[in-house]
């Protein structure tokens, strides 16, 4: 009798274990970003911007997928004593590789390419331009439940090619990840 109950118990539990091991096929991330902007000019120091970062990732299998990343960063750094109201928006796409493991932490890496739109307003004069941009980086997600995670860190080296100059930037993001 106990054998039959044990077999029935494991036959009932086994499908739930198989479902729990199935990796999510899509992720939506939204959160805060800190952006360290490089100016590419020795006479103008680098400056900080803050804003938002959002991405949508679809996975082909447990490990490999594609990501669309969108962000906005804002601030008013002083250039030669004049505050410049600055806006930077990025839109990039590329492959992502996540490394699932038995712990509650899921690391990932990605390589993104696309564009960046920068605009500024100082003393009533406005200017804006859109340039090519690319980023490489990765991060670490803390899995709280099957459908929700906290992105503890996402760090990216982000380069913008503006007027023949490479602007080297750093971006840190953190927030919430929803998995489907």
JOUR-V959417 format. One line per field, one symbol per residue. ss: DSSP state (2 for helix, 1 for strand, 0 for the rest). phi: phi as a letter, one per 40 degrees, with the letter a starting at -180 (. if undefined). psi: psi as a letter, one per 30 degrees, with the letter a starting at -180 (. if undefined). A space follows every 50 residues. Layout:
BEGIN
ss = ???
phi = ???
psi = ???
END
This chain:
BEGIN
ss = 02222222222222222222000001111111111110000000001111 11111111100001111111111111111001111111111111111110 00001111111111111111110011111111111111111111100111 111111111111001111111111111110
phi = .ccccccccccccdcccccccccccabbbaacbbbccccgbccbccabbb ibaaabbbbcacbbabbbbbaabbibccbfgbcbcbbbbbabbicbbbbc acccbbcababbbiabbbbabafgbbaaabbcaaabiaaabbccadbbbb ccabbbcbbbcbfgbcccbbbbbaibbbbb
psi = eeeeeeeeeeeeeeeeeeeffkkkfkkkkkakkkkjkkfgkffklllkll blkklkkkkeafekakkkkklkkllilkjhfkkjjkkkkljllalkjlik lfagkjllllkkkblkjkklkkhgkklllklkllkkaaakkjjelffklk jekjkkkkkkjjhgkjjklkkklkakkkk.
END
